[in-house]
Amino acid sequence: MSTRPEHVLDLAGLNCPLPVLKARKALSGLETGAVLVAVCTDPMAEIDIPEMAQTMGAIIIEKEKSDGRTIFRIEKR
């Protein structure tokens, strides 16, 4: 079981570029080792969120699709 703090960010219903902009802001405010759980419905998030994570030096530790939503778990490094 993970002891890393998780912060959930509900981005459902938002369209490009808002999900990636809000995720970037939320991730930048977290401490190293924290995990951002970004819940998205915008199809472009599947491209934009991983690209944003890579440019910030973060890693996507899990990506899950469920009920029209894509859920990313992003660890800040």
All heavy atoms as a GROMACS GRO file, in nm:
protein
  580
    1MET      N    1   0.084  -0.118   0.000
    1MET     CA    2   0.000   0.000   0.000
    1MET      C    3   0.088   0.125   0.000
    1MET      O    4   0.185   0.135   0.073
    1MET     CB    5  -0.091  -0.002   0.122
    1MET     CG    6  -0.181   0.117   0.131
    1MET     SD    7  -0.296   0.095   0.268
    1MET     CE    8  -0.437   0.166   0.194
    2SER      N    9   0.054   0.221  -0.080
    2SER     CA   10   0.132   0.343  -0.095
    2SER      C   11   0.107   0.438   0.021
    2SER      O   12  -0.005   0.455   0.067
    2SER     CB   13   0.094   0.411  -0.227
    2SER     OG   14   0.157   0.536  -0.236
    3THR      N   15   0.216   0.500   0.067
    3THR     CA   16   0.202   0.600   0.172
    3THR      C   17   0.217   0.740   0.116
    3THR      O   18   0.218   0.837   0.190
    3THR     CB   19   0.308   0.578   0.282
    3THR    OG1   20   0.438   0.585   0.223
    3THR    CG2   21   0.288   0.445   0.351
    4ARG      N   22   0.232   0.750  -0.016
    4ARG     CA   23   0.243   0.881  -0.079
    4ARG      C   24   0.108   0.952  -0.073
    4ARG      O   25   0.005   0.891  -0.101
    4ARG     CB   26   0.286   0.866  -0.225
    4ARG     CG   27   0.423   0.807  -0.242
    4ARG     CD   28   0.453   0.787  -0.386
    4ARG     NE   29   0.371   0.677  -0.435
    4ARG     CZ   30   0.394   0.608  -0.544
    4ARG    NH1   31   0.496   0.637  -0.620
    4ARG    NH2   32   0.316   0.511  -0.582
    5PRO      N   33   0.109   1.080  -0.038
    5PRO     CA   34  -0.017   1.153  -0.036
    5PRO      C   35  -0.073   1.168  -0.177
    5PRO      O   36   0.002   1.195  -0.271
    5PRO     CB   37   0.019   1.289   0.024
    5PRO     CG   38   0.167   1.296   0.023
    5PRO     CD   39   0.222   1.159   0.006
    6GLU      N   40  -0.203   1.147  -0.192
    6GLU     CA   41  -0.269   1.164  -0.322
    6GLU      C   42  -0.362   1.285  -0.316
    6GLU      O   43  -0.430   1.306  -0.217
    6GLU     CB   44  -0.351   1.039  -0.359
    6GLU     CG   45  -0.267   0.923  -0.399
    6GLU     CD   46  -0.348   0.812  -0.466
    6GLU    OE1   47  -0.472   0.811  -0.457
    6GLU    OE2   48  -0.285   0.726  -0.526
    7HIS      N   49  -0.361   1.361  -0.423
    7HIS     CA   50  -0.445   1.479  -0.436
    7HIS      C   51  -0.530   1.461  -0.560
    7HIS      O   52  -0.477   1.448  -0.670
    7HIS     CB   53  -0.358   1.605  -0.447
    7HIS     CG   54  -0.263   1.620  -0.333
    7HIS    ND1   55  -0.298   1.684  -0.217
    7HIS    CD2   56  -0.138   1.574  -0.314
    7HIS    CE1   57  -0.197   1.680  -0.133
    7HIS    NE2   58  -0.099   1.612  -0.189
    8VAL      N   59  -0.662   1.459  -0.543
    8VAL     CA   60  -0.753   1.435  -0.655
    8VAL      C   61  -0.793   1.568  -0.717
    8VAL      O   62  -0.831   1.662  -0.647
    8VAL     CB   63  -0.879   1.358  -0.608
    8VAL    CG1   64  -0.976   1.339  -0.723
    8VAL    CG2   65  -0.839   1.224  -0.546
    9LEU      N   66  -0.784   1.573  -0.849
    9LEU     CA   67  -0.822   1.690  -0.927
    9LEU      C   68  -0.926   1.646  -1.028
    9LEU      O   69  -0.895   1.572  -1.122
    9LEU     CB   70  -0.698   1.749  -0.996
    9LEU     CG   71  -0.718   1.877  -1.076
    9LEU    CD1   72  -0.768   1.991  -0.986
    9LEU    CD2   73  -0.588   1.916  -1.144
   10ASP      N   74  -1.050   1.688  -1.010
   10ASP     CA   75  -1.159   1.652  -1.100
   10ASP      C   76  -1.163   1.750  -1.217
   10ASP      O   77  -1.203   1.865  -1.201
   10ASP     CB   78  -1.292   1.651  -1.026
   10ASP     CG   79  -1.407   1.600  -1.111
   10ASP    OD1   80  -1.386   1.566  -1.229
   10ASP    OD2   81  -1.519   1.593  -1.058
   11LEU      N   82  -1.121   1.702  -1.333
   11LEU     CA   83  -1.118   1.784  -1.455
   11LEU      C   84  -1.227   1.742  -1.553
   11LEU      O   85  -1.226   1.786  -1.668
   11LEU     CB   86  -0.980   1.772  -1.520
   11LEU     CG   87  -0.863   1.814  -1.429
   11LEU    CD1   88  -0.731   1.772  -1.490
   11LEU    CD2   89  -0.867   1.962  -1.404
   12ALA      N   90  -1.320   1.660  -1.507
   12ALA     CA   91  -1.428   1.611  -1.593
   12ALA      C   92  -1.512   1.727  -1.643
   12ALA      O   93  -1.543   1.820  -1.569
   12ALA     CB   94  -1.515   1.512  -1.516
   13GLY      N   95  -1.544   1.723  -1.771
   13GLY     CA   96  -1.626   1.827  -1.832
   13GLY      C   97  -1.547   1.943  -1.888
   13GLY      O   98  -1.603   2.026  -1.959
   14LEU      N   99  -1.418   1.952  -1.856
   14LEU     CA  100  -1.336   2.060  -1.908
   14LEU      C  101  -1.273   2.019  -2.041
   14LEU      O  102  -1.235   1.904  -2.059
   14LEU     CB  103  -1.225   2.097  -1.809
   14LEU     CG  104  -1.271   2.146  -1.672
   14LEU    CD1  105  -1.150   2.174  -1.585
   14LEU    CD2  106  -1.358   2.270  -1.685
   15ASN      N  107  -1.262   2.114  -2.132
   15ASN     CA  108  -1.202   2.088  -2.262
   15ASN      C  109  -1.067   2.154  -2.273
   15ASN      O  110  -1.035   2.249  -2.201
   15ASN     CB  111  -1.295   2.137  -2.374
   15ASN     CG  112  -1.423   2.058  -2.379
   15ASN    OD1  113  -1.422   1.936  -2.366
   15ASN    ND2  114  -1.534   2.126  -2.396
   16CYS      N  115  -0.989   2.105  -2.368
   16CYS     CA  116  -0.855   2.155  -2.397
   16CYS      C  117  -0.860   2.307  -2.416
   16CYS      O  118  -0.950   2.356  -2.481
   16CYS     CB  119  -0.804   2.086  -2.524
   16CYS     SG  120  -0.634   2.124  -2.565
   17PRO      N  121  -0.770   2.378  -2.354
   17PRO     CA  122  -0.649   2.338  -2.282
   17PRO      C  123  -0.665   2.335  -2.130
   17PRO      O  124  -0.567   2.317  -2.059
   17PRO     CB  125  -0.549   2.447  -2.321
   17PRO     CG  126  -0.633   2.572  -2.324
   17PRO     CD  127  -0.767   2.524  -2.380
   18LEU      N  128  -0.786   2.352  -2.078
   18LEU     CA  129  -0.804   2.365  -1.933
   18LEU      C  130  -0.755   2.245  -1.852
   18LEU      O  131  -0.691   2.265  -1.747
   18LEU     CB  132  -0.949   2.396  -1.900
   18LEU     CG  133  -0.996   2.537  -1.937
   18LEU    CD1  134  -1.143   2.555  -1.907
   18LEU    CD2  135  -0.914   2.642  -1.866
   19PRO      N  136  -0.780   2.119  -1.893
   19PRO     CA  137  -0.733   2.008  -1.809
   19PRO      C  138  -0.581   2.011  -1.787
   19PRO      O  139  -0.535   1.996  -1.673
   19PRO     CB  140  -0.776   1.883  -1.887
   19PRO     CG  141  -0.896   1.928  -1.962
   19PRO     CD  142  -0.865   2.070  -2.003
   20VAL      N  143  -0.505   2.033  -1.893
   20VAL     CA  144  -0.359   2.031  -1.877
   20VAL      C  145  -0.311   2.154  -1.800
   20VAL      O  146  -0.218   2.144  -1.718
   20VAL     CB  147  -0.288   2.014  -2.013
   20VAL    CG1  148  -0.291   2.140  -2.096
   20VAL    CG2  149  -0.144   1.970  -1.992
   21LEU      N  150  -0.373   2.267  -1.819
   21LEU     CA  151  -0.332   2.388  -1.746
   21LEU      C  152  -0.358   2.373  -1.597
   21LEU      O  153  -0.274   2.407  -1.513
   21LEU     CB  154  -0.404   2.511  -1.801
   21LEU     CG  155  -0.368   2.552  -1.944
   21LEU    CD1  156  -0.456   2.669  -1.989
   21LEU    CD2  157  -0.222   2.587  -1.956
   22LYS      N  158  -0.476   2.321  -1.562
   22LYS     CA  159  -0.509   2.303  -1.421
   22LYS      C  160  -0.425   2.192  -1.357
   22LYS      O  161  -0.384   2.203  -1.241
   22LYS     CB  162  -0.659   2.274  -1.405
   22LYS     CG  163  -0.744   2.397  -1.433
   22LYS     CD  164  -0.891   2.368  -1.410
   22LYS     CE  165  -0.976   2.490  -1.433
   22LYS     NZ  166  -0.978   2.579  -1.319
   23ALA      N  167  -0.398   2.086  -1.433
   23ALA     CA  168  -0.314   1.978  -1.382
   23ALA      C  169  -0.171   2.028  -1.357
   23ALA      O  170  -0.110   1.996  -1.256
   23ALA     CB  171  -0.314   1.860  -1.478
   24ARG      N  172  -0.119   2.108  -1.450
   24ARG     CA  173   0.017   2.163  -1.434
   24ARG      C  174   0.025   2.249  -1.307
   24ARG      O  175   0.118   2.238  -1.229
   24ARG     CB  176   0.055   2.246  -1.556
   24ARG     CG  177   0.193   2.313  -1.544
   24ARG     CD  178   0.224   2.402  -1.662
   24ARG     NE  179   0.222   2.331  -1.788
   24ARG     CZ  180   0.327   2.266  -1.840
   24ARG    NH1  181   0.441   2.265  -1.776
   24ARG    NH2  182   0.316   2.204  -1.955
   25LYS      N  183  -0.074   2.334  -1.288
   25LYS     CA  184  -0.075   2.422  -1.171
   25LYS      C  185  -0.083   2.340  -1.042
   25LYS      O  186  -0.011   2.367  -0.945
   25LYS     CB  187  -0.192   2.519  -1.179
   25LYS     CG  188  -0.197   2.617  -1.064
   25LYS     CD  189  -0.308   2.718  -1.082
   25LYS     CE  190  -0.309   2.817  -0.966
   25LYS     NZ  191  -0.413   2.916  -0.980
   26ALA      N  192  -0.170   2.239  -1.041
   26ALA     CA  193  -0.186   2.155  -0.922
   26ALA      C  194  -0.058   2.077  -0.893
   26ALA      O  195  -0.014   2.070  -0.778
   26ALA     CB  196  -0.303   2.060  -0.940
   27LEU      N  197   0.003   2.021  -0.996
   27LEU     CA  198   0.124   1.942  -0.979
   27LEU      C  199   0.240   2.028  -0.929
   27LEU      O  200   0.316   1.987  -0.842
   27LEU     CB  201   0.161   1.873  -1.110
   27LEU     CG  202   0.269   1.766  -1.104
   27LEU    CD1  203   0.227   1.652  -1.012
   27LEU    CD2  204   0.300   1.713  -1.243
   28SER      N  205   0.249   2.149  -0.981
   28SER     CA  206   0.359   2.236  -0.939
   28SER      C  207   0.347   2.276  -0.791
   28SER      O  208   0.447   2.306  -0.727
   28SER     CB  209   0.367   2.360  -1.028
   28SER     OG  210   0.256   2.444  -1.009
   29GLY      N  211   0.227   2.272  -0.736
   29GLY     CA  212   0.206   2.307  -0.596
   29GLY      C  213   0.226   2.193  -0.499
   29GLY      O  214   0.218   2.212  -0.378
   30LEU      N  215   0.254   2.073  -0.550
   30LEU     CA  216   0.271   1.956  -0.464
   30LEU      C  217   0.417   1.937  -0.425
   30LEU      O  218   0.508   1.982  -0.495
   30LEU     CB  219   0.221   1.830  -0.534
   30LEU     CG  220   0.073   1.826  -0.572
   30LEU    CD1  221   0.041   1.695  -0.642
   30LEU    CD2  222  -0.014   1.845  -0.449
   31GLU      N  223   0.438   1.866  -0.315
   31GLU     CA  224   0.573   1.832  -0.272
   31GLU      C  225   0.622   1.712  -0.351
   31GLU      O  226   0.542   1.630  -0.399
   31GLU     CB  227   0.573   1.799  -0.123
   31GLU     CG  228   0.544   1.918  -0.034
   31GLU     CD  229   0.560   1.887   0.113
   31GLU    OE1  230   0.629   1.788   0.147
   31GLU    OE2  231   0.503   1.962   0.193
   32THR      N  232   0.752   1.700  -0.361
   32THR     CA  233   0.814   1.586  -0.428
   32THR      C  234   0.765   1.456  -0.365
   32THR      O  235   0.759   1.445  -0.243
   32THR     CB  236   0.967   1.594  -0.420
   32THR    OG1  237   1.008   1.716  -0.481
   32THR    CG2  238   1.034   1.478  -0.490
   33GLY      N  239   0.727   1.360  -0.449
   33GLY     CA  240   0.677   1.231  -0.402
   33GLY      C  241   0.526   1.224  -0.392
   33GLY      O  242   0.471   1.114  -0.383
   34ALA      N  243   0.460   1.338  -0.394
   34ALA     CA  244   0.313   1.339  -0.388
   34ALA      C  245   0.257   1.291  -0.522
   34ALA      O  246   0.323   1.298  -0.626
   34ALA     CB  247   0.261   1.478  -0.357
   35VAL      N  248   0.134   1.243  -0.518
   35VAL     CA  249   0.069   1.192  -0.638
   35VAL      C  250  -0.055   1.274  -0.668
   35VAL      O  251  -0.139   1.295  -0.580
   35VAL     CB  252   0.030   1.043  -0.621
   35VAL    CG1  253  -0.050   0.992  -0.740
   35VAL    CG2  254   0.156   0.958  -0.601
   36LEU      N  255  -0.064   1.320  -0.792
   36LEU     CA  256  -0.182   1.392  -0.839
   36LEU      C  257  -0.269   1.292  -0.915
   36LEU      O  258  -0.221   1.225  -1.006
   36LEU     CB  259  -0.143   1.507  -0.932
   36LEU     CG  260  -0.259   1.584  -0.994
   36LEU    CD1  261  -0.338   1.660  -0.887
   36LEU    CD2  262  -0.209   1.680  -1.100
   37VAL      N  263  -0.395   1.281  -0.875
   37VAL     CA  264  -0.491   1.196  -0.946
   37VAL      C  265  -0.577   1.290  -1.029
   37VAL      O  266  -0.658   1.365  -0.974
   37VAL     CB  267  -0.577   1.114  -0.848
   37VAL    CG1  268  -0.676   1.027  -0.924
   37VAL    CG2  269  -0.489   1.030  -0.756
   38ALA      N  270  -0.556   1.288  -1.161
   38ALA     CA  271  -0.629   1.377  -1.251
   38ALA      C  272  -0.736   1.297  -1.323
   38ALA      O  273  -0.706   1.201  -1.395
   38ALA     CB  274  -0.533   1.440  -1.352
   39VAL      N  275  -0.862   1.338  -1.305
   39VAL     CA  276  -0.976   1.270  -1.367
   39VAL      C  277  -1.023   1.356  -1.484
   39VAL      O  278  -1.068   1.469  -1.464
   39VAL     CB  279  -1.090   1.251  -1.264
   39VAL    CG1  280  -1.208   1.180  -1.328
   39VAL    CG2  281  -1.040   1.176  -1.142
   40CYS      N  282  -1.011   1.303  -1.606
   40CYS     CA  283  -1.038   1.380  -1.727
   40CYS      C  284  -1.143   1.313  -1.815
   40CYS      O  285  -1.152   1.190  -1.819
   40CYS     CB  286  -0.910   1.394  -1.809
   40CYS     SG  287  -0.770   1.460  -1.719
   41THR      N  288  -1.217   1.395  -1.887
   41THR     CA  289  -1.309   1.343  -1.989
   41THR      C  290  -1.270   1.390  -2.129
   41THR      O  291  -1.316   1.334  -2.227
   41THR     CB  292  -1.455   1.387  -1.961
   41THR    OG1  293  -1.459   1.529  -1.945
   41THR    CG2  294  -1.509   1.320  -1.835
   42ASP      N  295  -1.187   1.491  -2.138
   42ASP     CA  296  -1.143   1.544  -2.268
   42ASP      C  297  -1.050   1.443  -2.335
   42ASP      O  298  -0.948   1.404  -2.278
   42ASP     CB  299  -1.070   1.676  -2.247
   42ASP     CG  300  -1.021   1.739  -2.377
   42ASP    OD1  301  -1.065   1.696  -2.486
   42ASP    OD2  302  -0.940   1.833  -2.370
   43PRO      N  303  -1.081   1.398  -2.458
   43PRO     CA  304  -0.996   1.301  -2.527
   43PRO      C  305  -0.852   1.350  -2.548
   43PRO      O  306  -0.759   1.271  -2.550
   43PRO     CB  307  -1.064   1.278  -2.661
   43PRO     CG  308  -1.199   1.338  -2.652
   43PRO     CD  309  -1.199   1.433  -2.536
   44MET      N  310  -0.833   1.480  -2.561
   44MET     CA  311  -0.699   1.534  -2.582
   44MET      C  312  -0.611   1.520  -2.457
   44MET      O  313  -0.489   1.525  -2.466
   44MET     CB  314  -0.705   1.682  -2.624
   44MET     CG  315  -0.759   1.703  -2.764
   44MET     SD  316  -0.665   1.615  -2.891
   44MET     CE  317  -0.506   1.694  -2.877
   45ALA      N  318  -0.672   1.498  -2.343
   45ALA     CA  319  -0.595   1.480  -2.220
   45ALA      C  320  -0.504   1.358  -2.229
   45ALA      O  321  -0.397   1.356  -2.167
   45ALA     CB  322  -0.688   1.468  -2.100
   46GLU      N  323  -0.543   1.259  -2.307
   46GLU     CA  324  -0.460   1.139  -2.321
   46GLU      C  325  -0.326   1.171  -2.387
   46GLU      O  326  -0.229   1.098  -2.368
   46GLU     CB  327  -0.534   1.031  -2.400
   46GLU     CG  328  -0.647   0.970  -2.319
   46GLU     CD  329  -0.699   0.842  -2.377
   46GLU    OE1  330  -0.617   0.752  -2.404
   46GLU    OE2  331  -0.821   0.833  -2.397
   47ILE      N  332  -0.320   1.279  -2.461
   47ILE     CA  333  -0.196   1.324  -2.522
   47ILE      C  334  -0.131   1.432  -2.435
   47ILE      O  335  -0.012   1.427  -2.405
   47ILE     CB  336  -0.221   1.380  -2.664
   47ILE    CG1  337  -0.276   1.270  -2.754
   47ILE    CG2  338  -0.095   1.443  -2.722
   47ILE    CD1  339  -0.334   1.320  -2.884
   48ASP      N  340  -0.212   1.528  -2.394
   48ASP     CA  341  -0.161   1.646  -2.324
   48ASP      C  342  -0.106   1.617  -2.184
   48ASP      O  343  -0.002   1.671  -2.146
   48ASP     CB  344  -0.270   1.753  -2.313
   48ASP     CG  345  -0.312   1.808  -2.448
   48ASP    OD1  346  -0.235   1.793  -2.545
   48ASP    OD2  347  -0.422   1.866  -2.456
   49ILE      N  348  -0.174   1.536  -2.106
   49ILE     CA  349  -0.132   1.510  -1.968
   49ILE      C  350   0.003   1.437  -1.964
   49ILE      O  351   0.093   1.480  -1.892
   49ILE     CB  352  -0.241   1.436  -1.887
   49ILE    CG1  353  -0.368   1.521  -1.878
   49ILE    CG2  354  -0.189   1.392  -1.750
   49ILE    CD1  355  -0.360   1.642  -1.787
   50PRO      N  356   0.022   1.328  -2.039
   50PRO     CA  357   0.154   1.264  -2.038
   50PRO      C  358   0.267   1.357  -2.086
   50PRO      O  359   0.378   1.355  -2.030
   50PRO     CB  360   0.138   1.144  -2.132
   50PRO     CG  361  -0.008   1.113  -2.126
   50PRO     CD  362  -0.075   1.248  -2.113
   51GLU      N  363   0.238   1.439  -2.187
   51GLU     CA  364   0.340   1.533  -2.236
   51GLU      C  365   0.375   1.635  -2.128
   51GLU      O  366   0.492   1.667  -2.106
   51GLU     CB  367   0.289   1.603  -2.361
   51GLU     CG  368   0.393   1.691  -2.426
   51GLU     CD  369   0.345   1.749  -2.556
   51GLU    OE1  370   0.307   1.672  -2.646
   51GLU    OE2  371   0.344   1.873  -2.567
   52MET      N  372   0.274   1.687  -2.059
   52MET     CA  373   0.296   1.782  -1.952
   52MET      C  374   0.379   1.717  -1.840
   52MET      O  375   0.473   1.777  -1.788
   52MET     CB  376   0.161   1.830  -1.896
   52MET     CG  377   0.168   1.924  -1.777
   52MET     SD  378   0.169   1.845  -1.612
   52MET     CE  379   0.025   1.743  -1.613
   53ALA      N  380   0.344   1.594  -1.803
   53ALA     CA  381   0.418   1.524  -1.697
   53ALA      C  382   0.565   1.509  -1.735
   53ALA      O  383   0.654   1.534  -1.654
   53ALA     CB  384   0.354   1.388  -1.671
   54GLN      N  385   0.590   1.471  -1.858
   54GLN     CA  386   0.727   1.452  -1.903
   54GLN      C  387   0.805   1.583  -1.897
   54GLN      O  388   0.918   1.586  -1.849
   54GLN     CB  389   0.730   1.396  -2.045
   54GLN     CG  390   0.870   1.370  -2.095
   54GLN     CD  391   0.872   1.313  -2.234
   54GLN    OE1  392   0.770   1.304  -2.301
   54GLN    NE2  393   0.989   1.274  -2.279
   55THR      N  394   0.746   1.692  -1.943
   55THR     CA  395   0.818   1.820  -1.944
   55THR      C  396   0.844   1.871  -1.801
   55THR      O  397   0.939   1.945  -1.780
   55THR     CB  398   0.744   1.928  -2.024
   55THR    OG1  399   0.618   1.953  -1.967
   55THR    CG2  400   0.730   1.890  -2.170
   56MET      N  401   0.761   1.828  -1.706
   56MET     CA  402   0.779   1.871  -1.567
   56MET      C  403   0.867   1.774  -1.487
   56MET      O  404   0.891   1.796  -1.369
   56MET     CB  405   0.643   1.885  -1.497
   56MET     CG  406   0.559   1.998  -1.552
   56MET     SD  407   0.406   2.020  -1.459
   56MET     CE  408   0.468   2.092  -1.306
   57GLY      N  409   0.911   1.666  -1.551
   57GLY     CA  410   0.994   1.568  -1.482
   57GLY      C  411   0.915   1.476  -1.391
   57GLY      O  412   0.972   1.407  -1.307
   58ALA      N  413   0.783   1.473  -1.407
   58ALA     CA  414   0.696   1.385  -1.329
   58ALA      C  415   0.677   1.255  -1.407
   58ALA      O  416   0.710   1.248  -1.525
   58ALA     CB  417   0.562   1.452  -1.304
   59ILE      N  418   0.623   1.154  -1.341
   59ILE     CA  419   0.595   1.029  -1.412
   59ILE      C  420   0.450   0.988  -1.391
   59ILE      O  421   0.392   1.010  -1.285
   59ILE     CB  422   0.689   0.915  -1.370
   59ILE    CG1  423   0.675   0.883  -1.221
   59ILE    CG2  424   0.833   0.945  -1.404
   59ILE    CD1  425   0.738   0.751  -1.183
   60ILE      N  426   0.394   0.929  -1.496
   60ILE     CA  427   0.259   0.873  -1.487
   60ILE      C  428   0.277   0.731  -1.431
   60ILE      O  429   0.336   0.647  -1.497
   60ILE     CB  430   0.191   0.870  -1.624
   60ILE    CG1  431   0.191   1.009  -1.684
   60ILE    CG2  432   0.055   0.803  -1.615
   60ILE    CD1  433   0.063   1.072  -1.716
   61ILE      N  434   0.229   0.710  -1.311
   61ILE     CA  435   0.245   0.578  -1.250
   61ILE      C  436   0.127   0.486  -1.282
   61ILE      O  437   0.139   0.365  -1.267
   61ILE     CB  438   0.270   0.588  -1.098
   61ILE    CG1  439   0.161   0.667  -1.028
   61ILE    CG2  440   0.405   0.648  -1.070
   61ILE    CD1  441   0.173   0.671  -0.877
   62GLU      N  442   0.017   0.546  -1.328
   62GLU     CA  443  -0.099   0.464  -1.366
   62GLU      C  444  -0.192   0.547  -1.455
   62GLU      O  445  -0.207   0.667  -1.434
   62GLU     CB  446  -0.174   0.418  -1.242
   62GLU     CG  447  -0.291   0.326  -1.271
   62GLU     CD  448  -0.363   0.279  -1.145
   62GLU    OE1  449  -0.342   0.337  -1.036
   62GLU    OE2  450  -0.441   0.186  -1.157
   63LYS      N  451  -0.249   0.479  -1.553
   63LYS     CA  452  -0.351   0.541  -1.639
   63LYS      C  453  -0.464   0.439  -1.650
   63LYS      O  454  -0.442   0.324  -1.683
   63LYS     CB  455  -0.294   0.572  -1.776
   63LYS     CG  456  -0.396   0.627  -1.874
   63LYS     CD  457  -0.330   0.650  -2.009
   63LYS     CE  458  -0.432   0.637  -2.119
   63LYS     NZ  459  -0.371   0.642  -2.251
   64GLU      N  460  -0.585   0.484  -1.622
   64GLU     CA  461  -0.700   0.395  -1.620
   64GLU      C  462  -0.815   0.462  -1.695
   64GLU      O  463  -0.834   0.582  -1.683
   64GLU     CB  464  -0.739   0.371  -1.474
   64GLU     CG  465  -0.865   0.295  -1.452
   64GLU     CD  466  -0.903   0.290  -1.303
   64GLU    OE1  467  -0.815   0.309  -1.216
   64GLU    OE2  468  -1.022   0.270  -1.276
   65LYS      N  469  -0.889   0.382  -1.772
   65LYS     CA  470  -1.007   0.434  -1.840
   65LYS      C  471  -1.130   0.366  -1.781
   65LYS      O  472  -1.134   0.244  -1.767
   65LYS     CB  473  -0.997   0.406  -1.990
   65LYS     CG  474  -0.885   0.487  -2.056
   65LYS     CD  475  -0.888   0.471  -2.204
   65LYS     CE  476  -0.975   0.582  -2.255
   65LYS     NZ  477  -0.973   0.600  -2.397
   66SER      N  478  -1.228   0.450  -1.746
   66SER     CA  479  -1.349   0.396  -1.685
   66SER      C  480  -1.465   0.493  -1.706
   66SER      O  481  -1.452   0.612  -1.676
   66SER     CB  482  -1.325   0.374  -1.535
   66SER     OG  483  -1.443   0.331  -1.472
   67ASP      N  484  -1.576   0.444  -1.757
   67ASP     CA  485  -1.698   0.523  -1.772
   67ASP      C  486  -1.676   0.655  -1.846
   67ASP      O  487  -1.724   0.760  -1.803
   67ASP     CB  488  -1.762   0.551  -1.636
   67ASP     CG  489  -1.809   0.424  -1.566
   67ASP    OD1  490  -1.854   0.331  -1.637
   67ASP    OD2  491  -1.802   0.418  -1.443
   68GLY      N  492  -1.598   0.652  -1.954
   68GLY     CA  493  -1.575   0.772  -2.033
   68GLY      C  494  -1.476   0.869  -1.972
   68GLY      O  495  -1.460   0.981  -2.018
   69ARG      N  496  -1.410   0.826  -1.867
   69ARG     CA  497  -1.310   0.910  -1.799
   69ARG      C  498  -1.173   0.843  -1.810
   69ARG      O  499  -1.163   0.722  -1.807
   69ARG     CB  500  -1.345   0.928  -1.652
   69ARG     CG  501  -1.475   1.001  -1.631
   69ARG     CD  502  -1.515   0.999  -1.484
   69ARG     NE  503  -1.650   1.051  -1.472
   69ARG     CZ  504  -1.678   1.170  -1.421
   69ARG    NH1  505  -1.583   1.247  -1.377
   69ARG    NH2  506  -1.803   1.210  -1.413
   70THR      N  507  -1.072   0.926  -1.818
   70THR     CA  508  -0.935   0.878  -1.810
   70THR      C  509  -0.878   0.932  -1.679
   70THR      O  510  -0.888   1.051  -1.651
   70THR     CB  511  -0.850   0.927  -1.929
   70THR    OG1  512  -0.915   0.890  -2.051
   70THR    CG2  513  -0.712   0.867  -1.926
   71ILE      N  514  -0.824   0.841  -1.600
   71ILE     CA  515  -0.772   0.876  -1.469
   71ILE      C  516  -0.621   0.854  -1.470
   71ILE      O  517  -0.574   0.744  -1.496
   71ILE     CB  518  -0.838   0.792  -1.358
   71ILE    CG1  519  -0.990   0.811  -1.364
   71ILE    CG2  520  -0.781   0.827  -1.221
   71ILE    CD1  521  -1.068   0.705  -1.291
   72PHE      N  522  -0.548   0.962  -1.446
   72PHE     CA  523  -0.403   0.957  -1.442
   72PHE      C  524  -0.357   0.971  -1.297
   72PHE      O  525  -0.406   1.054  -1.223
   72PHE     CB  526  -0.342   1.075  -1.520
   72PHE     CG  527  -0.373   1.075  -1.665
   72PHE    CD1  528  -0.481   1.147  -1.714
   72PHE    CD2  529  -0.293   1.007  -1.756
   72PHE    CE1  530  -0.510   1.151  -1.849
   72PHE    CE2  531  -0.322   1.009  -1.891
   72PHE     CZ  532  -0.429   1.082  -1.938
   73ARG      N  533  -0.261   0.888  -1.259
   73ARG     CA  534  -0.191   0.906  -1.131
   73ARG      C  535  -0.050   0.951  -1.166
   73ARG      O  536   0.025   0.876  -1.229
   73ARG     CB  537  -0.190   0.776  -1.051
   73ARG     CG  538  -0.322   0.753  -0.983
   73ARG     CD  539  -0.322   0.634  -0.888
   73ARG     NE  540  -0.442   0.632  -0.809
   73ARG     CZ  541  -0.563   0.602  -0.856
   73ARG    NH1  542  -0.578   0.573  -0.983
   73ARG    NH2  543  -0.669   0.603  -0.778
   74ILE      N  544  -0.018   1.073  -1.128
   74ILE     CA  545   0.107   1.137  -1.168
   74ILE      C  546   0.190   1.165  -1.042
   74ILE      O  547   0.144   1.234  -0.952
   74ILE     CB  548   0.079   1.270  -1.240
   74ILE    CG1  549  -0.021   1.250  -1.353
   74ILE    CG2  550   0.209   1.331  -1.292
   74ILE    CD1  551  -0.086   1.377  -1.402
   75GLU      N  552   0.309   1.111  -1.039
   75GLU     CA  553   0.398   1.132  -0.925
   75GLU      C  554   0.492   1.248  -0.955
   75GLU      O  555   0.560   1.249  -1.057
   75GLU     CB  556   0.479   1.008  -0.894
   75GLU     CG  557   0.570   1.027  -0.774
   75GLU     CD  558   0.653   0.904  -0.742
   75GLU    OE1  559   0.625   0.796  -0.796
   75GLU    OE2  560   0.747   0.918  -0.664
   76LYS      N  561   0.496   1.343  -0.863
   76LYS     CA  562   0.588   1.456  -0.878
   76LYS      C  563   0.726   1.412  -0.836
   76LYS      O  564   0.744   1.353  -0.730
   76LYS     CB  565   0.543   1.575  -0.794
   76LYS     CG  566   0.634   1.695  -0.815
   76LYS     CD  567   0.581   1.817  -0.750
   76LYS     CE  568   0.675   1.934  -0.778
   76LYS     NZ  569   0.626   2.057  -0.719
   77ARG      N  570   0.823   1.442  -0.919
   77ARG     CA  571   0.962   1.405  -0.890
   77ARG      C  572   1.044   1.528  -0.870
   77ARG      O  573   1.013   1.634  -0.911
   77ARG     CB  574   1.019   1.322  -1.005
   77ARG     CG  575   0.951   1.188  -1.018
   77ARG     CD  576   1.044   1.081  -0.972
   77ARG     NE  577   0.977   0.957  -0.950
   77ARG     CZ  578   1.020   0.842  -0.999
   77ARG    NH1  579   1.124   0.838  -1.078
   77ARG    NH2  580   0.959   0.732  -0.966
   0.00000   0.00000   0.00000
